[in-house]
Amino acid sequence: MGLQVLWSSGLACLDIYALRIKRDLQNPVLVSLFVVGDWVTATLSLAGACSSAGIAVLYSKDLNLCSTPPHLPCGRFELSVVLAFLTWFLIAISSHVMFWILATI
């Protein structure tokens, strides 16, 4: 998710710069770079969410670390997994939109 933060921050800075100089970013090479970057970060965030879900299931169901002392905050782990999948879903929508923007150029 750190890569996603860097990628999104870089794109936000590029958008702000383009707005300041009043320039259009509809270059096919540039948009294809954005599409590839979005798909890579979407795939990596899905992998992170799935691995986090696997660890949460391991802790709560297989090792029973949530019910025996020392108690782990498994509710927080499960909440973070849900938020990771929600983040992946939103990134996937953004990637899909970028793909259709590339198709219109």
Jmol script that loads the backbone (N, CA, C; Angstrom):
load data "model"
ATOM      1  N   MET A   1       0.824  -1.193   0.000  1.00  0.00           N
ATOM      2  CA  MET A   1       0.000   0.000   0.000  1.00  0.00           C
ATOM      3  C   MET A   1       0.868   1.256   0.000  1.00  0.00           C
ATOM      4  N   GLY A   2       2.116   1.117   0.435  1.00  0.00           N
ATOM      5  CA  GLY A   2       3.026   2.258   0.369  1.00  0.00           C
ATOM      6  C   GLY A   2       3.287   2.680  -1.069  1.00  0.00           C
ATOM      7  N   LEU A   3       3.398   1.689  -1.957  1.00  0.00           N
ATOM      8  CA  LEU A   3       3.574   1.996  -3.379  1.00  0.00           C
ATOM      9  C   LEU A   3       2.346   2.714  -3.932  1.00  0.00           C
ATOM     10  N   GLN A   4       1.164   2.316  -3.471  1.00  0.00           N
ATOM     11  CA  GLN A   4      -0.064   2.965  -3.926  1.00  0.00           C
ATOM     12  C   GLN A   4      -0.095   4.419  -3.474  1.00  0.00           C
ATOM     13  N   VAL A   5       0.344   4.693  -2.264  1.00  0.00           N
ATOM     14  CA  VAL A   5       0.374   6.071  -1.764  1.00  0.00           C
ATOM     15  C   VAL A   5       1.330   6.906  -2.607  1.00  0.00           C
ATOM     16  N   LEU A   6       2.513   6.355  -2.903  1.00  0.00           N
ATOM     17  CA  LEU A   6       3.479   7.085  -3.732  1.00  0.00           C
ATOM     18  C   LEU A   6       2.938   7.323  -5.138  1.00  0.00           C
ATOM     19  N   TRP A   7       2.327   6.307  -5.723  1.00  0.00           N
ATOM     20  CA  TRP A   7       1.786   6.421  -7.081  1.00  0.00           C
ATOM     21  C   TRP A   7       0.684   7.476  -7.132  1.00  0.00           C
ATOM     22  N   SER A   8      -0.246   7.405  -6.178  1.00  0.00           N
ATOM     23  CA  SER A   8      -1.359   8.359  -6.174  1.00  0.00           C
ATOM     24  C   SER A   8      -0.876   9.775  -5.888  1.00  0.00           C
ATOM     25  N   SER A   9       0.093   9.923  -5.009  1.00  0.00           N
ATOM     26  CA  SER A   9       0.633  11.256  -4.716  1.00  0.00           C
ATOM     27  C   SER A   9       1.339  11.835  -5.937  1.00  0.00           C
ATOM     28  N   GLY A  10       2.082  10.986  -6.628  1.00  0.00           N
ATOM     29  CA  GLY A  10       2.752  11.445  -7.852  1.00  0.00           C
ATOM     30  C   GLY A  10       1.758  11.883  -8.918  1.00  0.00           C
ATOM     31  N   LEU A  11       0.691  11.119  -9.083  1.00  0.00           N
ATOM     32  CA  LEU A  11      -0.331  11.500 -10.064  1.00  0.00           C
ATOM     33  C   LEU A  11      -1.059  12.774  -9.644  1.00  0.00           C
ATOM     34  N   ALA A  12      -1.289  12.942  -8.361  1.00  0.00           N
ATOM     35  CA  ALA A  12      -1.941  14.170  -7.890  1.00  0.00           C
ATOM     36  C   ALA A  12      -1.054  15.382  -8.156  1.00  0.00           C
ATOM     37  N   CYS A  13       0.246  15.245  -7.905  1.00  0.00           N
ATOM     38  CA  CYS A  13       1.173  16.354  -8.181  1.00  0.00           C
ATOM     39  C   CYS A  13       1.220  16.665  -9.674  1.00  0.00           C
ATOM     40  N   LEU A  14       1.203  15.617 -10.510  1.00  0.00           N
ATOM     41  CA  LEU A  14       1.202  15.823 -11.954  1.00  0.00           C
ATOM     42  C   LEU A  14      -0.083  16.514 -12.412  1.00  0.00           C
ATOM     43  N   ASP A  15      -1.216  16.133 -11.829  1.00  0.00           N
ATOM     44  CA  ASP A  15      -2.484  16.784 -12.169  1.00  0.00           C
ATOM     45  C   ASP A  15      -2.486  18.251 -11.756  1.00  0.00           C
ATOM     46  N   ILE A  16      -1.982  18.541 -10.580  1.00  0.00           N
ATOM     47  CA  ILE A  16      -1.915  19.932 -10.120  1.00  0.00           C
ATOM     48  C   ILE A  16      -1.004  20.752 -11.025  1.00  0.00           C
ATOM     49  N   TYR A  17       0.134  20.168 -11.412  1.00  0.00           N
ATOM     50  CA  TYR A  17       1.050  20.854 -12.322  1.00  0.00           C
ATOM     51  C   TYR A  17       0.390  21.117 -13.679  1.00  0.00           C
ATOM     52  N   ALA A  18      -0.338  20.122 -14.186  1.00  0.00           N
ATOM     53  CA  ALA A  18      -1.017  20.287 -15.477  1.00  0.00           C
ATOM     54  C   ALA A  18      -2.103  21.353 -15.399  1.00  0.00           C
ATOM     55  N   LEU A  19      -2.784  21.433 -14.266  1.00  0.00           N
ATOM     56  CA  LEU A  19      -3.794  22.471 -14.100  1.00  0.00           C
ATOM     57  C   LEU A  19      -3.162  23.857 -13.995  1.00  0.00           C
ATOM     58  N   ARG A  20      -2.001  23.949 -13.364  1.00  0.00           N
ATOM     59  CA  ARG A  20      -1.342  25.248 -13.215  1.00  0.00           C
ATOM     60  C   ARG A  20      -0.851  25.796 -14.546  1.00  0.00           C
ATOM     61  N   ILE A  21      -0.304  24.902 -15.383  1.00  0.00           N
ATOM     62  CA  ILE A  21       0.209  25.381 -16.668  1.00  0.00           C
ATOM     63  C   ILE A  21      -0.850  25.296 -17.771  1.00  0.00           C
ATOM     64  N   LYS A  22      -2.048  24.852 -17.397  1.00  0.00           N
ATOM     65  CA  LYS A  22      -3.178  24.748 -18.330  1.00  0.00           C
ATOM     66  C   LYS A  22      -2.827  23.901 -19.555  1.00  0.00           C
ATOM     67  N   ARG A  23      -2.339  22.678 -19.267  1.00  0.00           N
ATOM     68  CA  ARG A  23      -1.947  21.760 -20.331  1.00  0.00           C
ATOM     69  C   ARG A  23      -2.737  20.465 -20.203  1.00  0.00           C
ATOM     70  N   ASP A  24      -3.069  19.895 -21.340  1.00  0.00           N
ATOM     71  CA  ASP A  24      -3.836  18.663 -21.381  1.00  0.00           C
ATOM     72  C   ASP A  24      -2.881  17.469 -21.299  1.00  0.00           C
ATOM     73  N   LEU A  25      -3.246  16.448 -20.524  1.00  0.00           N
ATOM     74  CA  LEU A  25      -2.417  15.249 -20.380  1.00  0.00           C
ATOM     75  C   LEU A  25      -2.943  14.088 -21.230  1.00  0.00           C
ATOM     76  N   GLN A  26      -3.629  14.354 -22.299  1.00  0.00           N
ATOM     77  CA  GLN A  26      -4.239  13.313 -23.120  1.00  0.00           C
ATOM     78  C   GLN A  26      -3.276  12.766 -24.169  1.00  0.00           C
ATOM     79  N   ASN A  27      -2.030  12.631 -23.826  1.00  0.00           N
ATOM     80  CA  ASN A  27      -1.033  12.014 -24.694  1.00  0.00           C
ATOM     81  C   ASN A  27      -1.182  10.494 -24.579  1.00  0.00           C
ATOM     82  N   PRO A  28      -1.298   9.757 -25.705  1.00  0.00           N
ATOM     83  CA  PRO A  28      -1.511   8.302 -25.615  1.00  0.00           C
ATOM     84  C   PRO A  28      -0.403   7.552 -24.872  1.00  0.00           C
ATOM     85  N   VAL A  29       0.836   7.982 -25.033  1.00  0.00           N
ATOM     86  CA  VAL A  29       1.939   7.303 -24.341  1.00  0.00           C
ATOM     87  C   VAL A  29       1.842   7.546 -22.842  1.00  0.00           C
ATOM     88  N   LEU A  30       1.535   8.763 -22.456  1.00  0.00           N
ATOM     89  CA  LEU A  30       1.420   9.114 -21.043  1.00  0.00           C
ATOM     90  C   LEU A  30       0.229   8.410 -20.394  1.00  0.00           C
ATOM     91  N   VAL A  31      -0.894   8.368 -21.083  1.00  0.00           N
ATOM     92  CA  VAL A  31      -2.074   7.696 -20.539  1.00  0.00           C
ATOM     93  C   VAL A  31      -1.848   6.192 -20.446  1.00  0.00           C
ATOM     94  N   SER A  32      -1.141   5.606 -21.402  1.00  0.00           N
ATOM     95  CA  SER A  32      -0.844   4.173 -21.307  1.00  0.00           C
ATOM     96  C   SER A  32       0.076   3.878 -20.130  1.00  0.00           C
ATOM     97  N   LEU A  33       0.987   4.794 -19.818  1.00  0.00           N
ATOM     98  CA  LEU A  33       1.816   4.641 -18.621  1.00  0.00           C
ATOM     99  C   LEU A  33       0.952   4.685 -17.370  1.00  0.00           C
ATOM    100  N   PHE A  34      -0.027   5.588 -17.336  1.00  0.00           N
ATOM    101  CA  PHE A  34      -0.937   5.665 -16.192  1.00  0.00           C
ATOM    102  C   PHE A  34      -1.743   4.376 -16.040  1.00  0.00           C
ATOM    103  N   VAL A  35      -2.192   3.825 -17.166  1.00  0.00           N
ATOM    104  CA  VAL A  35      -2.985   2.596 -17.131  1.00  0.00           C
ATOM    105  C   VAL A  35      -2.153   1.446 -16.580  1.00  0.00           C
ATOM    106  N   VAL A  36      -0.933   1.301 -17.064  1.00  0.00           N
ATOM    107  CA  VAL A  36      -0.073   0.221 -16.586  1.00  0.00           C
ATOM    108  C   VAL A  36       0.231   0.396 -15.101  1.00  0.00           C
ATOM    109  N   GLY A  37       0.524   1.620 -14.685  1.00  0.00           N
ATOM    110  CA  GLY A  37       0.793   1.875 -13.273  1.00  0.00           C
ATOM    111  C   GLY A  37      -0.405   1.577 -12.393  1.00  0.00           C
ATOM    112  N   ASP A  38      -1.596   1.962 -12.848  1.00  0.00           N
ATOM    113  CA  ASP A  38      -2.805   1.675 -12.077  1.00  0.00           C
ATOM    114  C   ASP A  38      -3.071   0.180 -11.983  1.00  0.00           C
ATOM    115  N   TRP A  39      -2.870  -0.543 -13.084  1.00  0.00           N
ATOM    116  CA  TRP A  39      -3.105  -1.991 -13.045  1.00  0.00           C
ATOM    117  C   TRP A  39      -2.089  -2.683 -12.147  1.00  0.00           C
ATOM    118  N   VAL A  40      -0.844  -2.240 -12.154  1.00  0.00           N
ATOM    119  CA  VAL A  40       0.173  -2.841 -11.285  1.00  0.00           C
ATOM    120  C   VAL A  40      -0.168  -2.592  -9.824  1.00  0.00           C
ATOM    121  N   THR A  41      -0.515  -1.352  -9.484  1.00  0.00           N
ATOM    122  CA  THR A  41      -0.838  -1.067  -8.090  1.00  0.00           C
ATOM    123  C   THR A  41      -2.132  -1.758  -7.659  1.00  0.00           C
ATOM    124  N   ALA A  42      -3.093  -1.917  -8.570  1.00  0.00           N
ATOM    125  CA  ALA A  42      -4.321  -2.645  -8.230  1.00  0.00           C
ATOM    126  C   ALA A  42      -4.021  -4.117  -7.959  1.00  0.00           C
ATOM    127  N   THR A  43      -3.168  -4.714  -8.766  1.00  0.00           N
ATOM    128  CA  THR A  43      -2.805  -6.114  -8.566  1.00  0.00           C
ATOM    129  C   THR A  43      -2.045  -6.305  -7.258  1.00  0.00           C
ATOM    130  N   LEU A  44      -1.129  -5.398  -6.973  1.00  0.00           N
ATOM    131  CA  LEU A  44      -0.368  -5.507  -5.729  1.00  0.00           C
ATOM    132  C   LEU A  44      -1.247  -5.271  -4.504  1.00  0.00           C
ATOM    133  N   SER A  45      -2.207  -4.378  -4.587  1.00  0.00           N
ATOM    134  CA  SER A  45      -3.080  -4.166  -3.434  1.00  0.00           C
ATOM    135  C   SER A  45      -4.035  -5.344  -3.239  1.00  0.00           C
ATOM    136  N   LEU A  46      -4.448  -6.010  -4.317  1.00  0.00           N
ATOM    137  CA  LEU A  46      -5.248  -7.232  -4.174  1.00  0.00           C
ATOM    138  C   LEU A  46      -4.412  -8.327  -3.521  1.00  0.00           C
ATOM    139  N   ALA A  47      -3.160  -8.449  -3.917  1.00  0.00           N
ATOM    140  CA  ALA A  47      -2.291  -9.453  -3.299  1.00  0.00           C
ATOM    141  C   ALA A  47      -2.090  -9.167  -1.808  1.00  0.00           C
ATOM    142  N   GLY A  48      -1.924  -7.902  -1.465  1.00  0.00           N
ATOM    143  CA  GLY A  48      -1.778  -7.538  -0.056  1.00  0.00           C
ATOM    144  C   GLY A  48      -3.036  -7.816   0.750  1.00  0.00           C
ATOM    145  N   ALA A  49      -4.196  -7.524   0.180  1.00  0.00           N
ATOM    146  CA  ALA A  49      -5.453  -7.776   0.882  1.00  0.00           C
ATOM    147  C   ALA A  49      -5.677  -9.275   1.076  1.00  0.00           C
ATOM    148  N   CYS A  50      -5.357 -10.071   0.060  1.00  0.00           N
ATOM    149  CA  CYS A  50      -5.535 -11.523   0.177  1.00  0.00           C
ATOM    150  C   CYS A  50      -4.574 -12.126   1.196  1.00  0.00           C
ATOM    151  N   SER A  51      -3.342 -11.655   1.212  1.00  0.00           N
ATOM    152  CA  SER A  51      -2.399 -12.199   2.193  1.00  0.00           C
ATOM    153  C   SER A  51      -2.779 -11.771   3.607  1.00  0.00           C
ATOM    154  N   SER A  52      -3.286 -10.563   3.768  1.00  0.00           N
ATOM    155  CA  SER A  52      -3.754 -10.120   5.082  1.00  0.00           C
ATOM    156  C   SER A  52      -4.957 -10.954   5.541  1.00  0.00           C
ATOM    157  N   ALA A  53      -5.835 -11.278   4.621  1.00  0.00           N
ATOM    158  CA  ALA A  53      -6.971 -12.128   4.965  1.00  0.00           C
ATOM    159  C   ALA A  53      -6.509 -13.518   5.376  1.00  0.00           C
ATOM    160  N   GLY A  54      -5.504 -14.028   4.704  1.00  0.00           N
ATOM    161  CA  GLY A  54      -4.963 -15.339   5.067  1.00  0.00           C
ATOM    162  C   GLY A  54      -4.366 -15.349   6.463  1.00  0.00           C
ATOM    163  N   ILE A  55      -3.663 -14.302   6.825  1.00  0.00           N
ATOM    164  CA  ILE A  55      -3.082 -14.213   8.161  1.00  0.00           C
ATOM    165  C   ILE A  55      -4.172 -14.067   9.214  1.00  0.00           C
ATOM    166  N   ALA A  56      -5.207 -13.279   8.915  1.00  0.00           N
ATOM    167  CA  ALA A  56      -6.315 -13.117   9.867  1.00  0.00           C
ATOM    168  C   ALA A  56      -7.035 -14.442  10.100  1.00  0.00           C
ATOM    169  N   VAL A  57      -7.244 -15.216   9.047  1.00  0.00           N
ATOM    170  CA  VAL A  57      -7.877 -16.531   9.197  1.00  0.00           C
ATOM    171  C   VAL A  57      -6.958 -17.472   9.973  1.00  0.00           C
ATOM    172  N   LEU A  58      -5.657 -17.404   9.708  1.00  0.00           N
ATOM    173  CA  LEU A  58      -4.708 -18.240  10.437  1.00  0.00           C
ATOM    174  C   LEU A  58      -4.754 -17.949  11.926  1.00  0.00           C
ATOM    175  N   TYR A  59      -4.751 -16.679  12.287  1.00  0.00           N
ATOM    176  CA  TYR A  59      -4.770 -16.309  13.701  1.00  0.00           C
ATOM    177  C   TYR A  59      -6.087 -16.666  14.377  1.00  0.00           C
ATOM    178  N   SER A  60      -7.210 -16.378  13.713  1.00  0.00           N
ATOM    179  CA  SER A  60      -8.499 -16.544  14.385  1.00  0.00           C
ATOM    180  C   SER A  60      -9.029 -17.972  14.334  1.00  0.00           C
ATOM    181  N   LYS A  61      -8.872 -18.659  13.228  1.00  0.00           N
ATOM    182  CA  LYS A  61      -9.491 -19.986  13.079  1.00  0.00           C
ATOM    183  C   LYS A  61      -8.520 -21.137  13.323  1.00  0.00           C
ATOM    184  N   ASP A  62      -7.320 -21.042  12.753  1.00  0.00           N
ATOM    185  CA  ASP A  62      -6.403 -22.172  12.817  1.00  0.00           C
ATOM    186  C   ASP A  62      -5.619 -22.239  14.125  1.00  0.00           C
ATOM    187  N   LEU A  63      -5.108 -21.107  14.577  1.00  0.00           N
ATOM    188  CA  LEU A  63      -4.272 -21.098  15.778  1.00  0.00           C
ATOM    189  C   LEU A  63      -5.047 -20.725  17.038  1.00  0.00           C
ATOM    190  N   ASN A  64      -6.282 -20.281  16.900  1.00  0.00           N
ATOM    191  CA  ASN A  64      -7.127 -19.856  18.022  1.00  0.00           C
ATOM    192  C   ASN A  64      -6.434 -18.842  18.924  1.00  0.00           C
ATOM    193  N   LEU A  65      -5.719 -17.919  18.350  1.00  0.00           N
ATOM    194  CA  LEU A  65      -5.033 -16.905  19.139  1.00  0.00           C
ATOM    195  C   LEU A  65      -5.958 -15.791  19.589  1.00  0.00           C
ATOM    196  N   CYS A  66      -7.183 -15.778  19.083  1.00  0.00           N
ATOM    197  CA  CYS A  66      -8.125 -14.725  19.478  1.00  0.00           C
ATOM    198  C   CYS A  66      -8.881 -15.103  20.740  1.00  0.00           C
ATOM    199  N   SER A  67      -8.971 -16.396  21.038  1.00  0.00           N
ATOM    200  CA  SER A  67      -9.764 -16.833  22.184  1.00  0.00           C
ATOM    201  C   SER A  67      -8.927 -17.267  23.381  1.00  0.00           C
ATOM    202  N   THR A  68      -7.655 -17.569  23.166  1.00  0.00           N
ATOM    203  CA  THR A  68      -6.806 -18.010  24.270  1.00  0.00           C
ATOM    204  C   THR A  68      -5.821 -16.908  24.636  1.00  0.00           C
ATOM    205  N   PRO A  69      -5.424 -16.848  25.909  1.00  0.00           N
ATOM    206  CA  PRO A  69      -4.441 -15.823  26.302  1.00  0.00           C
ATOM    207  C   PRO A  69      -3.111 -16.063  25.616  1.00  0.00           C
ATOM    208  N   PRO A  70      -2.381 -15.102  25.225  1.00  0.00           N
ATOM    209  CA  PRO A  70      -2.676 -13.671  25.203  1.00  0.00           C
ATOM    210  C   PRO A  70      -3.594 -13.338  24.034  1.00  0.00           C
ATOM    211  N   HIS A  71      -4.603 -12.573  24.324  1.00  0.00           N
ATOM    212  CA  HIS A  71      -5.609 -12.229  23.314  1.00  0.00           C
ATOM    213  C   HIS A  71      -5.024 -11.239  22.300  1.00  0.00           C
ATOM    214  N   LEU A  72      -5.290 -11.513  21.061  1.00  0.00           N
ATOM    215  CA  LEU A  72      -4.919 -10.590  19.991  1.00  0.00           C
ATOM    216  C   LEU A  72      -6.157  -9.797  19.583  1.00  0.00           C
ATOM    217  N   PRO A  73      -5.983  -8.578  19.119  1.00  0.00           N
ATOM    218  CA  PRO A  73      -7.141  -7.787  18.668  1.00  0.00           C
ATOM    219  C   PRO A  73      -7.602  -8.242  17.281  1.00  0.00           C
ATOM    220  N   CYS A  74      -8.214  -9.415  17.212  1.00  0.00           N
ATOM    221  CA  CYS A  74      -8.596  -9.995  15.919  1.00  0.00           C
ATOM    222  C   CYS A  74      -9.675  -9.175  15.217  1.00  0.00           C
ATOM    223  N   GLY A  75     -10.510  -8.505  15.970  1.00  0.00           N
ATOM    224  CA  GLY A  75     -11.520  -7.640  15.351  1.00  0.00           C
ATOM    225  C   GLY A  75     -10.868  -6.535  14.541  1.00  0.00           C
ATOM    226  N   ARG A  76      -9.769  -5.994  15.058  1.00  0.00           N
ATOM    227  CA  ARG A  76      -9.048  -4.958  14.314  1.00  0.00           C
ATOM    228  C   ARG A  76      -8.387  -5.539  13.074  1.00  0.00           C
ATOM    229  N   PHE A  77      -7.855  -6.765  13.194  1.00  0.00           N
ATOM    230  CA  PHE A  77      -7.261  -7.413  12.024  1.00  0.00           C
ATOM    231  C   PHE A  77      -8.303  -7.605  10.930  1.00  0.00           C
ATOM    232  N   GLU A  78      -9.483  -8.079  11.317  1.00  0.00           N
ATOM    233  CA  GLU A  78     -10.544  -8.318  10.341  1.00  0.00           C
ATOM    234  C   GLU A  78     -11.040  -7.006   9.726  1.00  0.00           C
ATOM    235  N   LEU A  79     -11.117  -5.963  10.537  1.00  0.00           N
ATOM    236  CA  LEU A  79     -11.506  -4.653  10.010  1.00  0.00           C
ATOM    237  C   LEU A  79     -10.477  -4.138   9.005  1.00  0.00           C
ATOM    238  N   SER A  80      -9.204  -4.332   9.297  1.00  0.00           N
ATOM    239  CA  SER A  80      -8.174  -3.877   8.358  1.00  0.00           C
ATOM    240  C   SER A  80      -8.223  -4.670   7.057  1.00  0.00           C
ATOM    241  N   VAL A  81      -8.580  -5.953   7.128  1.00  0.00           N
ATOM    242  CA  VAL A  81      -8.720  -6.757   5.907  1.00  0.00           C
ATOM    243  C   VAL A  81      -9.903  -6.253   5.078  1.00  0.00           C
ATOM    244  N   VAL A  82     -11.006  -5.945   5.737  1.00  0.00           N
ATOM    245  CA  VAL A  82     -12.172  -5.413   5.025  1.00  0.00           C
ATOM    246  C   VAL A  82     -11.820  -4.089   4.357  1.00  0.00           C
ATOM    247  N   LEU A  83     -11.105  -3.222   5.063  1.00  0.00           N
ATOM    248  CA  LEU A  83     -10.710  -1.942   4.477  1.00  0.00           C
ATOM    249  C   LEU A  83      -9.708  -2.126   3.337  1.00  0.00           C
ATOM    250  N   ALA A  84      -8.840  -3.137   3.440  1.00  0.00           N
ATOM    251  CA  ALA A  84      -7.896  -3.413   2.348  1.00  0.00           C
ATOM    252  C   ALA A  84      -8.641  -3.854   1.092  1.00  0.00           C
ATOM    253  N   PHE A  85      -9.669  -4.703   1.242  1.00  0.00           N
ATOM    254  CA  PHE A  85     -10.447  -5.111   0.077  1.00  0.00           C
ATOM    255  C   PHE A  85     -11.275  -3.954  -0.479  1.00  0.00           C
ATOM    256  N   LEU A  86     -11.776  -3.084   0.387  1.00  0.00           N
ATOM    257  CA  LEU A  86     -12.494  -1.904  -0.077  1.00  0.00           C
ATOM    258  C   LEU A  86     -11.571  -0.985  -0.866  1.00  0.00           C
ATOM    259  N   THR A  87     -10.358  -0.811  -0.374  1.00  0.00           N
ATOM    260  CA  THR A  87      -9.370  -0.012  -1.090  1.00  0.00           C
ATOM    261  C   THR A  87      -9.047  -0.624  -2.435  1.00  0.00           C
ATOM    262  N   TRP A  88      -8.864  -1.941  -2.470  1.00  0.00           N
ATOM    263  CA  TRP A  88      -8.583  -2.601  -3.744  1.00  0.00           C
ATOM    264  C   TRP A  88      -9.740  -2.396  -4.717  1.00  0.00           C
ATOM    265  N   PHE A  89     -10.966  -2.487  -4.243  1.00  0.00           N
ATOM    266  CA  PHE A  89     -12.127  -2.309  -5.113  1.00  0.00           C
ATOM    267  C   PHE A  89     -12.132  -0.914  -5.733  1.00  0.00           C
ATOM    268  N   LEU A  90     -11.853   0.101  -4.937  1.00  0.00           N
ATOM    269  CA  LEU A  90     -11.822   1.465  -5.454  1.00  0.00           C
ATOM    270  C   LEU A  90     -10.663   1.662  -6.431  1.00  0.00           C
ATOM    271  N   ILE A  91      -9.516   1.054  -6.156  1.00  0.00           N
ATOM    272  CA  ILE A  91      -8.380   1.143  -7.080  1.00  0.00           C
ATOM    273  C   ILE A  91      -8.711   0.426  -8.384  1.00  0.00           C
ATOM    274  N   ALA A  92      -9.414  -0.697  -8.288  1.00  0.00           N
ATOM    275  CA  ALA A  92      -9.796  -1.431  -9.501  1.00  0.00           C
ATOM    276  C   ALA A  92     -10.758  -0.610 -10.361  1.00  0.00           C
ATOM    277  N   ILE A  93     -11.675   0.111  -9.737  1.00  0.00           N
ATOM    278  CA  ILE A  93     -12.578   0.985 -10.496  1.00  0.00           C
ATOM    279  C   ILE A  93     -11.777   2.078 -11.191  1.00  0.00           C
ATOM    280  N   SER A  94     -10.824   2.662 -10.477  1.00  0.00           N
ATOM    281  CA  SER A  94      -9.983   3.698 -11.075  1.00  0.00           C
ATOM    282  C   SER A  94      -9.182   3.144 -12.253  1.00  0.00           C
ATOM    283  N   SER A  95      -8.667   1.946 -12.116  1.00  0.00           N
ATOM    284  CA  SER A  95      -7.916   1.320 -13.207  1.00  0.00           C
ATOM    285  C   SER A  95      -8.799   1.066 -14.416  1.00  0.00           C
ATOM    286  N   HIS A  96     -10.015   0.641 -14.159  1.00  0.00           N
ATOM    287  CA  HIS A  96     -10.949   0.387 -15.246  1.00  0.00           C
ATOM    288  C   HIS A  96     -11.293   1.683 -15.988  1.00  0.00           C
ATOM    289  N   VAL A  97     -11.505   2.751 -15.251  1.00  0.00           N
ATOM    290  CA  VAL A  97     -11.805   4.045 -15.864  1.00  0.00           C
ATOM    291  C   VAL A  97     -10.615   4.527 -16.694  1.00  0.00           C
ATOM    292  N   MET A  98      -9.400   4.361 -16.165  1.00  0.00           N
ATOM    293  CA  MET A  98      -8.211   4.762 -16.921  1.00  0.00           C
ATOM    294  C   MET A  98      -8.070   3.948 -18.206  1.00  0.00           C
ATOM    295  N   PHE A  99      -8.443   2.680 -18.163  1.00  0.00           N
ATOM    296  CA  PHE A  99      -8.401   1.849 -19.362  1.00  0.00           C
ATOM    297  C   PHE A  99      -9.358   2.391 -20.424  1.00  0.00           C
ATOM    298  N   TRP A 100     -10.562   2.809 -20.012  1.00  0.00           N
ATOM    299  CA  TRP A 100     -11.525   3.332 -20.972  1.00  0.00           C
ATOM    300  C   TRP A 100     -11.123   4.710 -21.475  1.00  0.00           C
ATOM    301  N   ILE A 101     -10.427   5.488 -20.653  1.00  0.00           N
ATOM    302  CA  ILE A 101      -9.898   6.765 -21.125  1.00  0.00           C
ATOM    303  C   ILE A 101      -8.843   6.515 -22.194  1.00  0.00           C
ATOM    304  N   LEU A 102      -8.015   5.497 -21.990  1.00  0.00           N
ATOM    305  CA  LEU A 102      -7.008   5.151 -23.002  1.00  0.00           C
ATOM    306  C   LEU A 102      -7.686   4.704 -24.293  1.00  0.00           C
ATOM    307  N   ALA A 103      -8.797   3.983 -24.165  1.00  0.00           N
ATOM    308  CA  ALA A 103      -9.491   3.500 -25.374  1.00  0.00           C
ATOM    309  C   ALA A 103     -10.112   4.638 -26.172  1.00  0.00           C
ATOM    310  N   THR A 104     -10.423   5.755 -25.525  1.00  0.00           N
ATOM    311  CA  THR A 104     -11.032   6.868 -26.240  1.00  0.00           C
ATOM    312  C   THR A 104     -10.017   7.770 -26.926  1.00  0.00           C
ATOM    313  N   ILE A 105      -8.763   7.632 -26.584  1.00  0.00           N
ATOM    314  CA  ILE A 105      -7.734   8.497 -27.197  1.00  0.00           C
ATOM    315  C   ILE A 105      -7.348   7.966 -28.546  1.00  0.00           C
TER     316      ILE A 105
END
end "model"
wireframe off; spacefill off
backbone 0.3
color backbone group
